[in-house]
Amino acid sequence: MSNKGKSSKNFLVQGTILAAASIIAKTIGLIYRIPLNRILGDIGISYYSTANEVYSIILMISSFSLPLAVSKLMAERLQRGEVRNANRVFLCAVRFAVVSGAALSLLTYVFAGILSKYILNIEYAKYGLRVLAPAIFIFAITGTFRGFFQGYSNMVPTAVSQVIEQIINAILSIVCAGIMFRYGLGLAQLEGNDLLGPAWGAAGATFGTVASVTIAMVFMMVIYSSFRKTFAKQLRRDSTGRVESSTKIYRILIATILPIVLSTLIYNISNILDQGVFNAILKGQGYTEDQYATIWGIYAGKFRVLMNVPLSLASSLGPAIVPSLTAALAGKNRKEATGKINSAIRYTMIITIPCALGMAALGGPIIQMLFHPESGLPLAEGIMQAGALMIILYALSTLTTAILQGMGKLRDPLIHCVIALVLHIICLVVLLRSFNLNIYAVIYANIFFALIVSILNALSIKRYLSYRQEILKSFIIPSLASIIMAFAAFALYSFFHLFAGNTISTMIAIFVGIVLYGVGLVAFHGITMDELASMPKGKSIIRIFRRLGLLH
């Protein structure tokens, strides 16, 4: 790391490191959800998902934006060689995290019952939310340390901490869910309320999050301590004459955080609002809490868990591209900035589109292989098919929001998200009340929301940088190769399922689908030889494609 805080010319490499870690973490999360689903059932998963959704929203208010804000502000100062001012940004961010995290942890614990019962119409999610309250404070501090290293365009500490965090979370969530579920069943017999078993089981599962975030914080502190000697040398060599005051840094920090917080909050609060509107309308239509909680549990506990795996790529490239774009634009290098934007969007679409269409083609088999549901499989399969476009558009809208933030245009994503959210809620209410689409109304409204954000973000990027996204290799060729792959994978699954079990048939279809997509991408010239060569084992891949006659 230089004291100039190089603008991550290899930001895709850093983004890939973070994406790989995020995918590993999401995969671990997916795997541990399988026994967790069996322990808690759809109702318990609904309580668990609700508590985690609220927790995520509160994190966005208190600390989720901190890594992004810290990395952006540090990257600007490191680009100018102002190491001392970059350090002051970090120290002020730590103090801010302690105060905001502590305040919101306390408020969450106190108002968990009111929020669950009167706003979300799912009262027994309150136990899990109260357990999660301390994690808000801990995560805020962890986020500032992650932002410190991201400001240096070093995603490795964040990546490693995420994997460690998820491993601890997986183990403790399962163990504690089982213990507390049995405790809840005992209370249920005493009080005559069958919902207490799933409710307390969900609370036990959330304890894994608290413990895992604590371990991640300790890990980041250890890494930071090991870097202190190198950082101290950079501070001693810093000859910056102008040292920014703490007051000025707090003002800049808050001015940076607020638009990011609000846009991220609005962008993600739609799921909480969706659940509140969905539960209220279905309750008015005569559904019991047991029924609408079960439906939401299938949507949140199966589809959204699977959806988060491909979405983790876009979420990971965001932190990588923000300091990189900030440094490029601070150096007035527009060509470098547009090149990074094009690469990030293309890279995201090449991965996300086949994942989404593959999940649509094999939605039922994947759900059956992973979760072995006793009921609700047709609904889960239908949700997977309907939600394919939602995955693609959410990936694009997430990434383009991060791009605008990296460009310093913090208000634009906020305005776009407000517009999209208002239209989204109107769309959801109409689809639920007038068309009676049930959970599919939530999916279609979310597709509409992400589409509006993506379009408005694209128009802003074009306006500020005169940027035009390449279409053929970024969207058309990946889509064409993915459609062919999806049909082939489904046909292959149908054939093998005649004489083999679901799991074997699904795994074969997925593996062959991945190979077919890669062949299609190369055959349609959707990826260049230089790009292939830069991949792990790239030369071996090129040799294989040459033997197949796809490269010359």
CORQUI-V163495 format. One record per backbone hydrogen bond with DSSP energy under -0.5 kcal/mol. NH is the residue of the N-H (numbers start at 1). CO is the residue of the C=O. Records with the same first field share a line. If there is no record, write none. Layout:
NH=CO + CO
//
This chain:
5=2
8=6
11=8
13=10
14=10
15=11
16=12
17=13
18=14
19=15
20=16
21=17
22=18
23=19
24=20
25=21
26=22
27=23
28=24
29=25
30=26
31=27
32=28
33=29
34=30 + 31
35=31
36=32
37=33
38=34
39=35
40=36
41=37
44=40
45=41
46=42
47=43
48=44
49=45
50=46
51=47
52=48
53=49
54=50
55=51
56=52
57=53
58=54
59=55
60=56
61=57
62=58
63=59
64=59
65=60
66=63
67=63
69=65
70=66
71=67
72=68
73=69
74=70
75=71
76=72
77=73
78=74
79=75
80=76
81=78
82=77
83=81
86=82
87=83
88=84
89=85
90=86
91=87
92=88
93=89
94=90
95=91
96=92
97=93
98=94
99=95
100=96
101=97
102=98
103=99
104=100
105=101
106=102
107=103
108=104
109=105
110=106
111=107
112=108
115=111
116=112
117=113
118=114
119=114 + 115
120=115
122=116
125=122
126=123
127=124
129=125
130=126
131=127
132=128
133=129
134=131
135=132
136=132 + 133
137=133
138=134
139=135
140=136
141=137
142=138
143=139
144=140
145=141
146=142
147=143
148=144
149=145
150=146
151=147
152=148 + 149
153=150
154=149
155=153
159=155
160=156
161=157
162=158
163=159
164=160
165=161
166=162
167=163
168=164
169=165
170=166
171=167
172=168
173=169
174=170
175=171
176=172
177=173
178=174
179=175
180=176
181=177
182=178
183=179
184=180
185=181
186=182
187=183
188=184
189=185
190=186
191=187
192=188
193=188
196=193
197=194
198=194
199=195
200=196
201=197
202=198
203=199
204=200
205=201
206=202
207=203 + 204
208=204 + 205
209=206
210=206
211=207
212=208
213=209
214=210
215=211
216=212
217=213
218=214
219=215
220=216
221=217
222=218
223=219
224=220
225=221
226=222
227=223
228=224 + 225
231=227
232=228
233=229
234=230
235=231
236=232
237=233
238=234
243=241
244=242
249=245
250=246
251=247
252=248
253=249
254=250
255=251
256=252
257=253
258=254
259=255
260=256
261=257
262=258
263=259
264=260
265=261
266=262
267=263
268=264
269=265
270=266
271=268
272=268
273=269
274=270
275=271
276=272
277=273
278=274
279=275
280=276
281=277
282=278
283=279
284=280
285=281
286=283
287=282
292=288
293=289
294=290
295=291
296=292
297=293
298=294
299=295
300=296
301=297
302=298
303=298
304=299
306=302
307=303
308=304
309=306
310=306
311=307
312=308 + 309
313=310
314=310
315=311
316=312
317=313
318=314
319=315
320=316
321=317
322=318
323=319
324=320
325=321
326=322
327=323
328=324
329=325
330=326
331=327
332=329
333=328
334=332
337=333
338=334
339=335
340=336
341=337
342=338
343=339
344=340
345=341
346=342
347=343
348=344
349=345
350=346
351=347
352=348
353=349
355=351
356=352
357=353
358=354
359=355
360=356
361=357
362=358
363=360
366=362
367=363
368=364
369=365
370=366
371=367
372=367 + 368
380=376
381=377
382=378
383=379
384=380
385=381
386=382
387=383
388=385
391=387
392=388
393=389
394=390
395=391
396=392
397=393
398=394
399=395
400=396
401=397
402=398
403=399
404=400
405=401
406=402
407=403
408=405
409=404
410=408
413=409
414=410
415=411
416=412
417=413
418=414
419=415
420=416
421=417
422=418
423=419
424=420
425=421
426=422
427=423
428=424
429=425
430=426
431=427
432=428
433=429
434=430
435=430
437=431
440=437
441=438
442=438
443=439
444=440
445=441
446=442
447=443
448=444
449=445
450=446
451=447
452=448
453=449
454=450
455=451
456=452
457=453
458=454
459=455
460=456
461=457
462=458
463=459
464=460
465=461
466=462
467=461
475=471
476=471
477=472
479=475
480=476
481=477
482=478
483=479
484=480
485=481
486=482
487=483
488=484
489=485
490=486
491=487
492=488
493=489
494=490
495=491
496=492
497=493
498=495
499=496
500=496
505=501
506=502
507=503
508=504
509=505
510=506
511=507
512=508
513=509
514=510
515=511
516=512
517=513
518=514
519=515
520=516
521=517
522=518
523=519
524=520
525=522
526=521
527=521
532=528
533=529
534=530
535=532
538=535
541=537
542=538
543=539
544=540
545=541
546=542
547=543
548=544
549=546
550=545
551=545
//
